[in-house]
Amino acid sequence: MILTANELAEVVDWSRAQFAMTAIYHWLFVPLTLGLGFICAIMETVYYRTGDPFWKRTVKFWMRIFGINFAIGVATGLILEFEFGTNWSNYSYFVGDIFGAPLAIEGIMAFFLESTFIAVMFFGWNKVSRGFHLTATWLTAIGANLSALWILVANAWMQYPVGTAFNPETARQEMTSFWDVLFSPVAINKFFHTVTSGYVVAAAVVIGISAWFLLKKRERKMARKSMAIASWFGLSASLLLAMTGDGSAVQVARTQPMKLAAMEALYDGKKEAGLVAFGILRPEVNDRELIMSNESAFYFKLEIPKMLSLLSFRDADAYVPGINDLVYGNFDPLITPVGVKMEAGREAVRAIEDYREVMAGGDAVAKARYKARFDPQTEEGARFCSWELKYLGYAYLKNQTDVIPNVPLVFYSFRVMFMLGVYFILFFAGVLFFVYRKKLYDRRWWFRVMMWSVPLAYLASVSGWIVAEVGRQPWTIQDLLPVSASVSDIAPGPVKATFFIFLALFTVLLIAELMIMFRQIKIGPKPAETAAEKKLKEKKRAILWIRYIFFCNTTGGLSFRCSARCWCFCCSCRAAKGCST
């Protein structure tokens, strides 16, 4: 169907809103799954080595929290993937060969792994050996993180498209090197940075729940031991998070300079660029048509000299391009204006249209000439692919300033993420201090700090995703495909309707999950079975088995062979079987 400009803008806005809403709801569950799986595996390892029933009881409690969260996370994740086909079909057509590969591997390898062993993890107690159950728990945790790996590889490719080439026959991007996609420096860093943020969230949740038990003067031993493990786990993750965050900044500076400029609200590029530690932006900053400067963008700012150049390029004197440089160009250093890239992209579109028209005809000479133009092995093809075809996505932009993301949102989200990252390093260190100094029970105010740190952990994680995804707008695939060209050719009405349906559904699921989780926390760990309770359970199991045999005897369904003769409990066929009893 043919959409008007207003209808297309509506479809883009509502499709983005729906995907963002689904992703945010999904990410409420994913971090806890990523980290809590490993925390449960560590606790069960302690139980395996010590044989202490206390640890079995403790790990069973945290497994219940893990299972509740896992189920809802899967439901929201499936809808997220379906939206690529419903709302983003042009994107799926253009890069489906590349984007679909890691998602398919995620389903085949990782999801099946965790789905298989999670059954043993929950229902295998007293049915398999302790060693096998421990293995199942570790494989479930590893499977969840492998799922994250393949999804993040796909997302990293959207941030930094490598290992791909344009096929003029199909007008699609096709994969040329799977290993370039998998081992992209952006993909590797993004995976470790994202999963460690999930570990921080999980550690904060375990500490927060344990603090509630201590505040209520319940399960003190379990709470203290869980706190100790979660704090070590969280502190290690926080330090790794800081290291991978530094690596992410380096990759952004090299592959997404506009995102870096938005993170710092840097309008005029300069050498020896300082890092804005804190600042208040003026309201007019988000007006894309207004040419701002570094001075006019802020009411005030606190800047660390030369730090941005040093962190971005490992050189305190390095030049960091600003928003104006990236939009309007610069001669020193040489930065191509967006307008020139837009014209190159339109030339590429015309060349693709001419190619398909020539290929449909019968002129062999023209076919050979156009094939050479799209062949990077020829001189003409190398120039065309490195210039016009490289900027194909820019053909769909209307204005030069369309490449500027929402600067205030990216700027403030980055500072929230950074400050909370520093906070959690200090937080986990503080928890460890009080745990091992034996002063934990006397600090009731500290328990409340621990509990309120749980939403802060989620805020930090979501802020990181806002920086990553909003910062690369207007691109679905960086420099290759804008959002406006990625949406499905559908009317805005169905997109609006499904937005509100999913919003209601996800809200109900979230409320249900929280109610179930809070109820399980309130119940707490189940008490350990006494010898008498075990004997009673075995007696009940024996009675059920006898009843089952009796049922089969009266309905004709059970027989077995002993060492002496065939015993048949089916009255109707006793004679036919030759049974004398």
C-alpha positions in Angstrom: 0.0 0.0 0.0 1.0 3.6 -0.7 1.2 5.8 2.5 1.2 9.5 2.7 4.1 11.3 4.3 2.0 11.9 7.5 0.9 8.3 7.6 4.5 7.1 7.1 5.7 9.3 10.0 2.9 7.9 12.2 3.8 4.3 11.3 7.5 5.0 12.1 6.7 6.7 15.4 4.3 4.0 16.6 6.5 1.1 15.4 9.4 2.6 17.3 7.2 3.2 20.4 5.9 -0.4 20.3 9.4 -1.9 19.9 10.9 0.3 22.6 8.0 -0.6 25.0 8.4 -4.3 24.3 12.2 -4.1 24.7 12.0 -2.3 28.0 9.5 -4.8 29.5 11.6 -7.6 28.2 14.8 -6.2 29.8 13.1 -6.0 33.2 13.4 -9.8 33.3 16.5 -10.6 31.3 19.2 -9.2 33.6 17.9 -11.2 36.6 17.9 -14.3 34.5 21.5 -13.8 33.3 22.9 -13.2 36.7 20.7 -15.2 39.1 21.4 -18.4 37.1 25.1 -18.1 37.9 24.5 -17.2 41.5 22.3 -20.3 41.9 25.0 -22.4 40.3 27.7 -21.0 42.7 25.4 -21.8 45.7 24.7 -25.3 44.5 28.5 -25.8 43.9 28.9 -25.0 47.6 26.2 -27.5 48.5 27.8 -30.2 46.3 31.2 -29.7 48.0 29.9 -29.5 51.6 26.7 -31.6 51.5 25.2 -29.1 53.9 21.4 -29.2 53.7 21.3 -25.5 54.4 22.7 -24.7 51.0 20.3 -27.0 49.3 17.4 -25.2 51.0 19.0 -21.8 50.1 19.6 -22.6 46.4 16.0 -24.0 46.1 14.6 -20.7 47.2 16.6 -18.6 44.7 15.8 -21.1 42.0 12.1 -20.3 42.6 12.8 -16.6 42.0 14.8 -17.5 38.9 12.0 -19.7 37.5 9.3 -17.1 37.9 11.4 -14.5 36.1 12.6 -16.9 33.4 9.0 -17.7 32.3 7.9 -14.1 31.8 11.2 -13.2 30.1 10.6 -15.9 27.4 7.1 -14.7 26.7 8.1 -11.1 26.1 11.2 -12.1 24.1 9.2 -14.1 21.6 6.9 -11.1 20.9 10.0 -8.9 20.4 11.2 -11.2 17.7 7.8 -11.4 16.0 7.7 -7.6 15.7 10.6 -7.7 13.2 8.2 -9.4 10.8 5.0 -7.4 11.6 6.3 -3.8 12.0 9.8 -3.9 10.4 9.3 -6.1 7.3 11.4 -3.9 5.0 14.3 -4.2 7.5 13.8 -8.0 7.6 13.8 -8.2 3.8 16.9 -6.0 3.4 19.1 -7.7 6.0 17.2 -10.9 7.0 20.1 -13.1 5.7 22.5 -11.5 8.1 20.3 -10.6 11.1 18.4 -13.8 11.1 21.5 -16.1 11.3 22.6 -15.3 14.9 18.9 -15.4 16.0 18.5 -18.8 14.4 21.6 -20.1 16.2 20.3 -18.6 19.4 17.2 -20.7 19.1 18.9 -23.9 18.0 21.9 -23.9 20.3 21.3 -21.7 23.3 17.5 -21.7 23.9 17.2 -25.5 23.5 20.1 -25.9 25.9 18.6 -23.9 28.7 15.1 -25.2 28.0 16.3 -28.8 28.3 18.3 -28.5 31.5 16.0 -26.1 33.3 13.6 -29.1 33.7 16.4 -31.1 35.4 17.3 -28.0 37.5 13.8 -27.7 38.9 12.4 -31.2 39.0 15.6 -33.3 39.2 16.2 -33.0 43.0 16.4 -36.5 44.5 15.9 -38.0 41.0 19.3 -37.5 39.6 22.7 -37.5 41.2 24.0 -34.4 42.9 26.7 -34.1 40.3 24.3 -34.3 37.3 22.0 -31.8 38.9 24.8 -29.4 39.5 25.8 -29.8 35.8 22.3 -29.1 34.7 22.2 -25.9 36.8 25.5 -24.6 35.3 24.3 -25.5 31.8 21.1 -23.6 32.3 23.0 -20.5 33.4 25.4 -20.9 30.5 22.5 -21.4 28.1 20.8 -18.2 29.2 24.1 -16.2 28.6 24.6 -17.9 25.2 21.2 -16.7 24.2 22.3 -13.2 25.1 25.5 -13.7 23.1 23.7 -14.3 19.8 21.1 -11.6 20.3 23.8 -9.1 21.2 25.9 -10.1 18.1 22.8 -9.3 16.0 22.4 -6.0 17.8 26.1 -5.1 17.5 25.9 -5.7 13.8 23.2 -3.1 13.6 25.6 -0.7 15.4 28.6 -1.6 13.2 27.6 -3.5 10.0 30.6 -5.7 8.9 30.9 -8.9 6.9 28.3 -7.9 4.4 27.9 -6.9 0.8 25.1 -5.5 -1.3 23.5 -7.8 -4.0 22.1 -5.7 -6.8 20.2 -8.7 -8.2 18.0 -8.9 -5.1 18.5 -5.4 -3.6 19.5 -7.0 -0.3 22.5 -7.0 2.0 24.0 -10.5 2.1 26.5 -12.0 4.5 30.1 -12.4 3.2 31.8 -13.5 6.4 30.0 -15.0 9.4 33.2 -14.7 11.5 33.5 -11.0 10.9 30.0 -10.6 12.2 30.6 -12.8 15.2 34.1 -11.5 16.2 33.4 -7.8 15.5 35.1 -5.7 18.2 31.8 -4.0 18.8 30.0 -7.4 19.3 32.6 -8.8 21.7 32.7 -5.6 23.8 28.9 -5.2 23.7 28.3 -8.8 24.9 30.5 -8.5 28.0 29.3 -5.0 28.8 25.7 -6.0 28.6 25.8 -9.3 30.5 27.9 -7.8 33.3 25.2 -5.1 33.7 22.8 -8.0 34.1 25.0 -9.5 36.8 25.0 -6.2 38.7 21.2 -6.2 38.6 20.9 -9.8 39.8 23.4 -9.2 42.6 21.4 -6.1 43.7 18.2 -8.1 43.7 19.6 -10.9 45.8 21.1 -8.4 48.3 17.8 -6.4 48.3 15.7 -9.5 49.1 18.2 -10.7 51.7 18.0 -7.2 53.3 14.3 -7.6 53.6 14.7 -10.9 55.5 17.1 -9.2 57.8 14.8 -6.3 58.3 12.0 -8.7 59.3 14.5 -10.7 61.4 13.9 -13.9 59.4 16.3 -16.4 57.8 19.3 -14.5 59.0 21.9 -17.1 58.1 20.5 -17.5 54.6 20.3 -13.8 54.1 23.9 -13.2 55.3 25.4 -16.0 53.2 23.4 -15.0 50.1 24.6 -11.4 50.6 28.2 -12.5 50.8 28.0 -14.5 47.5 26.0 -11.8 45.7 28.3 -9.0 46.9 31.4 -10.8 45.6 29.6 -11.6 42.4 28.3 -8.0 42.0 31.6 -6.3 42.8 33.5 -8.4 40.2 30.7 -7.7 37.7 30.9 -3.9 38.5 34.6 -3.7 37.9 34.3 -5.6 34.6 31.4 -3.4 33.7 33.7 -0.3 34.2 36.4 -1.9 32.0 34.0 -2.9 29.2 32.3 0.5 29.4 35.7 2.1 28.7 36.0 -0.2 25.7 32.5 0.7 24.5 33.4 4.4 24.5 36.5 3.7 22.4 34.4 1.7 19.9 31.7 4.4 19.8 34.3 7.1 19.1 35.6 5.1 16.1 32.4 3.7 14.6 29.6 6.1 15.8 31.0 9.6 16.2 27.6 11.2 16.2 26.6 9.1 19.2 29.7 10.2 21.1 29.0 13.9 20.2 25.4 13.5 21.5 26.7 11.8 24.7 28.8 14.9 25.5 26.5 17.5 23.8 29.7 18.4 21.8 28.7 20.7 18.9 32.0 22.1 17.9 34.8 19.5 17.6 38.2 20.3 19.1 41.5 18.9 20.1 42.1 18.2 23.8 38.4 17.9 24.3 37.2 17.8 27.9 34.7 15.4 29.4 31.6 16.9 30.8 31.2 15.5 34.3 28.0 17.3 35.0 26.0 19.9 33.1 22.5 21.4 32.5 21.5 21.7 28.9 19.3 24.6 27.5 15.8 23.6 26.2 16.6 24.7 22.7 19.4 22.1 22.4 17.0 19.5 20.8 16.0 21.9 18.0 17.8 20.3 15.1 17.4 23.3 12.8 19.2 25.6 15.3 23.0 25.6 15.0 24.3 25.4 18.5 27.8 25.9 19.9 29.6 24.3 22.9 29.0 27.5 24.9 25.4 28.1 24.0 24.3 24.5 24.6 24.7 24.6 28.4 23.4 26.8 31.3 26.6 25.6 33.1 28.9 22.6 33.0 31.7 21.0 35.0 34.4 19.7 32.6 37.5 17.6 33.1 40.1 18.9 30.7 41.4 16.6 27.9 39.6 13.6 29.3 37.3 13.0 26.4 40.1 12.9 23.9 42.1 10.6 26.2 39.3 8.2 26.8 38.0 8.1 23.2 41.3 7.9 21.3 43.9 7.2 24.0 45.5 10.5 23.1 45.0 13.6 25.2 45.6 15.8 22.1 43.3 13.9 19.7 40.6 15.8 17.8 37.0 14.8 18.7 34.4 15.8 16.0 31.3 17.6 17.2 27.8 17.5 15.9 28.3 20.5 13.6 31.4 18.9 12.1 29.6 15.7 11.4 26.6 17.4 9.8 28.2 20.2 7.8 31.6 18.8 7.3 35.1 19.9 8.2 38.3 20.2 6.2 40.8 19.7 9.1 40.3 16.9 9.8 38.5 15.9 6.6 34.9 15.1 7.5 32.4 14.6 4.7 29.2 16.7 5.0 25.9 14.8 5.3 24.5 16.6 2.3 27.3 15.1 0.1 26.6 11.7 1.5 22.9 12.1 0.7 23.7 12.9 -2.9 26.0 9.9 -3.1 23.3 7.7 -1.7 20.7 8.9 -4.3 23.2 8.2 -7.0 23.5 4.7 -5.7 19.7 4.3 -5.7 19.6 5.4 -9.3 22.4 3.0 -10.2 20.4 0.1 -8.6 17.3 1.0 -10.6 19.3 1.2 -13.8 21.0 -2.1 -13.1 17.7 -3.9 -12.6 16.3 -2.3 -15.8 19.3 -3.3 -17.8 19.3 -6.8 -16.4 15.7 -7.2 -17.5 16.7 -6.3 -21.1 18.8 -8.2 -23.7 21.8 -5.9 -24.2 24.8 -8.1 -23.2 27.3 -5.2 -23.4 25.2 -3.0 -21.0 24.8 -6.0 -18.6 28.5 -6.5 -18.5 29.2 -2.8 -17.9 26.7 -2.6 -15.0 28.0 -5.8 -13.4 31.4 -4.4 -13.5 30.1 -1.3 -11.7 28.8 -3.3 -8.8 31.9 -5.6 -8.7 34.4 -4.4 -6.0 37.2 -6.3 -7.8 37.1 -3.9 -10.7 38.5 -0.3 -10.6 35.1 1.3 -11.3 33.3 -1.1 -8.9 35.8 -0.4 -6.1 35.2 3.3 -6.4 31.4 2.9 -6.6 31.2 0.5 -3.6 33.5 2.7 -1.5 31.6 5.9 -2.2 28.0 5.9 -3.6 27.0 2.4 -2.4 28.6 3.0 1.0 26.2 5.9 1.7 23.1 4.1 0.2 21.1 4.7 3.5 21.6 8.5 3.3 19.4 8.6 0.2 16.3 8.2 2.4 17.1 11.1 4.6 15.1 14.4 4.0 17.4 16.8 5.8 21.0 17.0 6.8 20.0 17.4 10.5 18.1 14.1 10.5 21.3 12.4 11.6 21.2 14.2 15.0 19.7 12.1 17.7 17.8 13.3 20.8 20.8 15.0 22.4 19.3 15.8 25.9 18.0 12.2 26.3 21.3 10.7 25.3 23.3 13.2 27.4 21.4 12.7 30.6 21.0 8.9 30.2 24.8 8.5 29.8 25.4 10.4 33.1 22.8 8.5 35.0 24.4 5.2 33.8 27.9 6.4 34.6 27.1 7.7 38.1 25.1 4.6 39.0 28.0 2.4 37.8 30.3 4.2 40.2 27.7 3.9 42.9 27.4 0.1 42.6 31.1 -0.4 42.9 31.0 1.4 46.2 27.7 -0.3 47.2 29.0 -3.9 46.8 32.2 -3.0 48.6 30.2 -1.5 51.4 28.0 -4.6 51.7 31.0 -6.9 51.9 32.5 -4.6 54.6 29.5 -5.0 56.8 29.0 -8.7 56.1 32.6 -9.6 57.1 32.9 -7.1 60.0 29.9 -8.8 61.7 28.1 -5.5 62.0 25.4 -6.3 59.5 22.5 -6.8 62.0 23.0 -3.4 63.7 22.5 -1.3 60.5 18.8 -1.2 59.8 19.2 1.9 57.7 21.7 0.0 55.5 19.0 -2.7 54.9 16.7 0.0 53.4 19.6 1.3 51.2 20.1 -2.2 49.9 16.4 -2.6 49.1 16.2 0.8 47.3 19.3 -0.1 45.3 17.3 -2.7 43.4 15.4 -0.1 41.2 18.6 1.9 40.8 20.2 -1.2 39.3 17.4 -1.5 36.7 17.6 2.3 36.0 21.3 2.1 35.3 20.8 -0.9 32.9 17.9 0.8 31.0 19.8 4.0 30.8 22.6 2.2 29.1 20.2 0.8 26.5 18.8 4.3 25.9 22.3 5.6 25.1 23.0 2.7 22.8 19.7 2.7 20.8 18.6 6.4 20.9 22.2 7.5 20.3 22.3 5.8 16.8 19.1 7.3 15.6 17.9 7.8 12.9 19.6 4.6 11.8 18.2 1.1 12.2 21.6 -0.1 10.8 24.3 2.5 11.2 24.8 4.5 8.0 23.1 1.7 6.0 19.4 1.8 6.6 17.4 4.6 8.3 14.3 3.9 10.5 12.0 5.6 7.9 12.9 3.0 5.3 12.7 0.0 7.7 9.0 -0.1 8.6 6.3 -2.2 7.1 4.0 -0.8 4.5 0.9 -0.9 6.8 -1.6 1.6 8.0 -1.0 3.3 11.3 -4.2 1.9 12.9 -3.1 -1.7 13.4 0.3 -0.6 14.9 -1.5 1.7 17.4 -4.0 -1.1 18.3 -1.2 -3.7 18.9 0.8 -1.1 20.9 -2.0 -0.8 23.5 -2.8 -4.5 23.4 0.9 -5.3 24.2 1.0 -2.6 26.8 -1.9 -4.0 28.6 -0.6 -7.6 28.2 2.9 -6.8 29.4 1.6 -4.7 32.3 -0.6 -7.6 33.5 2.3 -10.0 33.1 4.6 -7.7 35.1 2.0 -7.3 37.9 1.4 -11.0 38.0 5.1 -11.8 38.1 5.7 -9.2 40.9 2.8 -10.6 42.9 4.0 -14.2 42.5 7.6 -13.2 43.3 6.6 -11.1 46.4 4.5 -14.0 47.6 7.4 -16.4 47.3 9.7 -14.0 49.0 7.2 -13.6 51.9 6.9 -17.4 52.2 10.7 -17.7 52.1 12.8 -20.9 51.9 10.9 -24.0 52.6 11.8 -25.7 55.9 14.1 -28.7 55.7 12.4 -32.1 55.9 12.7 -34.0 59.1 13.3 -37.7 59.2 9.7 -38.4 60.2 8.5 -36.3 57.2 10.7 -38.2 54.8 9.4 -41.5 56.2 5.8 -40.3 55.8 6.5 -39.2 52.2 7.9 -42.6 51.3 4.9 -44.3 52.9 2.6 -42.2 50.9 4.6 -42.9 47.7 4.3 -46.7 48.5 0.5 -46.4 49.0 0.1 -44.6 45.7 2.1 -47.3 43.9 -0.1 -50.0 45.4 -3.2 -48.1 44.3 -1.7 -47.9 40.8 -1.2 -51.6 40.7 -4.7 -52.3 41.9 -6.1 -49.9 39.2 -4.2 -51.7 36.5 -5.4 -55.1 37.9 -9.0 -54.1 37.6 -8.7 -52.3 34.2 -6.3 -54.7 32.5 -3.2 -52.7 32.0 -0.1 -54.0 33.9 2.1 -57.1 33.7 5.7 -57.9 34.6 8.0 -60.8 34.6 9.7 -62.2 37.6 12.4 -64.9 37.7 9.9 -67.7 38.1 7.0 -67.1 35.8 5.0 -64.4 34.0 2.7 -62.6 36.4 -0.3 -60.8 34.9 -2.5 -58.6 36.9 -5.2 -58.5 34.2 -8.1 -60.8 35.1 -9.5 -60.9 31.6 -6.4 -62.3 30.0 -5.0 -64.5 32.8 -6.1 -67.7 31.1 -4.8 -66.6 27.7 -1.4 -65.8 29.3 -1.2 -69.2 30.9 -1.0 -67.8 34.4 -2.0 -70.1 37.2 -2.1 -67.5 39.9 
